[in-house]
Amino acid sequence: MFYQVKDSNVKGLTREELFGRLSLAIRASQNVSEAFDEHVAARLGINRTDLRGLDILDQRGPLSAGELAEAMHLSSGAITTLVDRLERAGYAQRRRDTDDRRRVLVELTPKMREGGESFYQPLYEGTVRLLASHSDEELLAMIEFLEQGRELVEHELERLERSD
């Protein structure tokens, strides 16, 4: 698995040096992704937290305000304000759940889908080009690493929230 430590001689680097280099590469990638998202949010006229909410809705589909609050680790009051801002901007809308008419869902609008695509489609296409030379097994290993890393960060986030 990923966390097995053994000696390495890839390009003359020790296993510990490889871990350090990978950690720095992940951090640098996160930083430039954050800067990119800041610029996208500014162009859309919203803040970074609002953009994160839109991304979660894009990934998961329509959610109730409570589900969105949980996914974003925000209070119900903060989510109400966030959804209000996104509705005013025309990027999200509330609609009744067709399965449970008492429930209200928040979903992306076509305006947001089109606007977001103009920013993120070139990144997707570039990523496909970067990954084209990798085998399916390598892609699965990358997916597993990223999913395990997300779970690790979620666990640490929950620990921090409990200590607040």
Secondary structure, DSSP 8 states (H G I E B T S, - for coil): -TT------BTTB-HHHHHHHHHHHHHHHHHHHHHHHHHHHHHHTS-HHHHHHHHHHHHH-SEEHHHHHHHHT--HHHHHHHHHHHHHHTSEEEEE-SS-TT-EEEEE-HHHHHHHHHHHHHHHHHHHHHHTTS-HHHHHHHHHHHHHHHHHHHHHHHHHHHH-
